Amino acid sequence: MRAEQARLLKELEKENARLKKLVADISLDNAILKEAAQGDS
């Protein structure tokens, strides 16, 4: 059972890293769009 838990943990850590990168990308896109919208005023 321990080997299975270790495999699952690695899988979850990998998914967590992927999601964190996605959030960072979206946050950057959002900041760029906000800046662009302020420039339009």
C-alpha positions in Angstrom: 0.0 0.0 0.0 2.9 2.4 0.8 4.2 2.2 -2.8 0.7 3.0 -4.2 0.5 6.0 -1.8 3.9 7.3 -2.9 2.9 7.0 -6.6 -0.4 8.8 -5.9 1.5 11.6 -4.0 3.9 12.1 -6.9 1.0 12.2 -9.3 -0.8 14.8 -7.1 2.4 16.9 -6.8 2.8 16.9 -10.5 -0.9 18.0 -11.0 -0.5 20.7 -8.3 2.6 22.1 -10.1 0.7 22.1 -13.4 -2.3 23.9 -11.8 0.0 26.5 -10.1 1.6 27.3 -13.5 -1.9 27.7 -15.0 -2.9 30.1 -12.3 0.3 32.1 -12.7 -0.3 32.3 -16.5 -4.0 33.4 -16.0 -3.0 35.9 -13.4 -0.4 37.4 -15.7 -3.0 37.6 -18.6 -5.4 39.3 -16.2 -2.8 41.9 -15.1 -2.0 42.6 -18.8 -5.6 43.0 -19.7 -6.2 45.3 -16.7 -3.3 47.5 -17.7 -4.5 47.6 -21.3 -8.0 48.5 -20.2 -6.7 51.4 -18.1 -4.8 52.7 -21.1 -8.0 52.8 -23.2 -9.7 55.3 -20.9 
